[in-house]
Amino acid sequence: MSTWGMHLGLSARRQVLAACGLVALSGVLWMVIGWNLDAEDYTNPLRVWRHRMLVLHGVAAYVLLWIVGRLFTLHQQGNWRAQRNRASGLAMSAVLLLLAGSGLTLYYPPHEDWRDVFSMLHQALGIALALLLPMHVWLARKARQLRRTQH
């Protein structure tokens, strides 16, 4: 594929989907386990599992950011130059950047009182990314089919 607008190969697509899936699953499990925990009960064994999901979420997020960084040169820049799927690609890039920033803010909060606000923002951004990724893929496929019929 040309660097002037390449789509992802099977291996890259699988890597992106696996990393996104692991980040999303661990984040959702962290939230669900948290809903069932009493804030005052430190003996609940679910606390250990919630912590494990948080660690898995952080590691998977770093892997996802590494994969996205690899994609930046060819996939993102190439398709930007080719003027393909710009709106959803830009939205995904912005959400990923905000997710990374809000994740760091949760790890290193400017003030403990802000943690809940940043946590809710991070969760909302995660849901947005989970919705944006399939939309981005769908729009790219639709545009590719349209280009094929025009030629």
C-alpha positions in Angstrom: 0.0 0.0 0.0 1.0 3.5 -0.7 2.0 5.7 2.3 -0.4 8.2 0.7 -3.4 6.8 2.3 -2.9 3.2 3.5 -5.3 1.1 5.4 -4.2 -1.3 8.1 -3.0 -4.8 7.2 -4.5 -7.8 9.0 -1.7 -8.0 11.6 -1.9 -4.3 12.5 -5.6 -4.4 12.6 -5.5 -7.4 15.0 -3.0 -5.6 17.2 -5.1 -2.5 17.4 -8.3 -4.4 18.1 -6.6 -6.7 20.7 -5.1 -3.7 22.6 -8.3 -1.7 22.4 -10.3 -4.8 23.6 -8.0 -5.4 26.5 -8.0 -1.8 27.5 -11.8 -1.6 27.3 -12.4 -4.9 29.0 -10.1 -4.2 31.9 -11.6 -0.7 32.3 -15.2 -2.0 32.3 -14.3 -4.7 34.8 -12.6 -2.2 37.0 -15.8 -0.1 36.9 -18.2 -3.0 37.5 -16.2 -4.4 40.4 -16.1 -0.9 41.9 -19.9 -0.6 41.8 -20.1 -3.7 44.0 -17.6 -2.6 46.6 -18.3 -1.0 49.9 -15.8 1.9 50.3 -15.3 1.0 53.9 -14.8 -2.7 53.6 -11.1 -3.4 53.1 -11.6 -7.2 53.6 -13.5 -7.8 50.4 -11.5 -10.0 48.1 -12.9 -8.1 45.1 -10.5 -5.2 46.0 -7.6 -7.4 44.9 -9.3 -8.1 41.6 -10.1 -4.5 41.1 -6.5 -3.6 41.6 -5.4 -6.3 39.1 -7.8 -4.9 36.5 -6.4 -1.4 37.1 -2.8 -2.7 36.6 -3.9 -4.6 33.5 -5.7 -1.5 32.2 -2.6 0.6 32.6 -0.3 -1.9 30.9 -2.7 -2.4 28.1 -3.1 1.3 27.7 0.7 1.7 27.3 0.7 -1.0 24.7 -2.1 0.7 22.8 -0.3 4.0 22.9 2.8 2.3 21.5 0.8 0.8 18.7 -0.9 4.1 17.9 2.5 5.7 17.8 3.7 3.1 15.3 0.6 3.8 13.2 1.1 7.6 13.2 3.8 7.7 10.5 2.1 5.7 7.8 -1.6 5.2 8.6 -2.5 8.5 10.2 -0.2 10.9 8.3 -0.7 9.1 5.0 -4.4 9.2 5.2 -4.4 12.8 6.3 -2.4 13.7 3.2 -4.8 11.7 1.1 -7.7 13.5 2.8 -9.3 10.2 3.9 -11.5 9.7 7.0 -10.1 12.9 8.5 -13.0 13.7 10.9 -13.2 10.3 12.6 -9.4 9.9 12.6 -9.0 13.3 14.2 -11.7 12.6 16.7 -10.0 9.3 17.6 -6.6 10.9 17.9 -8.1 13.7 20.1 -9.9 11.2 22.4 -6.7 9.0 22.7 -4.7 12.1 23.6 -7.3 13.1 26.2 -7.5 9.6 27.6 -3.7 9.5 28.0 -3.8 12.9 29.7 -6.6 12.0 32.0 -5.0 8.7 32.8 -1.8 10.5 33.9 -3.9 12.9 35.9 -5.5 10.0 37.7 -2.1 8.6 38.4 -0.6 11.9 39.4 -3.6 14.1 40.4 -3.0 17.8 40.8 -5.2 17.6 43.9 -7.0 14.6 45.5 -10.3 16.4 45.4 -10.2 16.4 41.6 -9.8 12.6 41.3 -13.5 11.8 41.0 -14.0 14.4 38.2 -11.0 13.1 36.2 -12.1 9.6 36.8 -15.6 10.3 35.3 -14.0 12.2 32.4 -11.7 9.3 31.7 -14.5 6.8 31.8 -16.6 9.0 29.4 -13.7 9.3 27.0 -13.1 5.6 27.2 -16.7 5.0 26.2 -16.4 7.6 23.4 -13.3 5.7 22.0 -15.1 2.4 22.2 -17.8 4.0 20.0 -15.4 5.9 17.7 -13.3 3.0 16.7 -16.0 0.9 15.0 -17.4 4.1 13.4 -13.9 5.0 12.1 -13.5 1.5 10.5 -17.0 1.6 9.1 -16.5 5.0 7.5 -13.2 4.0 6.0 -14.7 0.9 4.5 -17.6 2.8 3.1 -15.3 5.4 1.6 -13.1 2.7 0.1 -16.1 1.1 -1.5 -17.2 4.4 -2.9 -13.7 5.0 -4.4 -13.8 1.6 -6.0 -17.1 2.2 -7.7 -16.0 5.5 -9.0 -12.9 4.0 -10.8 
